[in-house]
Amino acid sequence: MDETVRIHVNGDAKACRRGATVADLLQDLDIKTERVAVELNLEILDRAMFAHRALNDGDRVEIMSFIGGGSC
């Protein structure tokens, strides 16, 4: 049995281990969860669900970072 699943992250093909969660993916990519939003198959995920949502073959993940700033 194959130990990996194929997903797309921000449009790029990526392999991840079978059973990995969104939180695992973010950790593997060295992305801190505090300042990102994640869309999984067109659904915006609540940050509390990152550790509970498993990634499946063919999933499409979009990771958006928030950038602070503003004008004086």
PyMOL commands that set and color helices and strands:
alter all, ss='L'
color gray80, all
select helices_A, chain A and resi 22-28+33-35+47-49
alter helices_A, ss='H'
color red, helices_A
select strands_A, chain A and resi 4-9+12-17+36-40+43-44+60-65
alter strands_A, ss='S'
color yellow, strands_A
deselect
rebuild
show_as cartoon
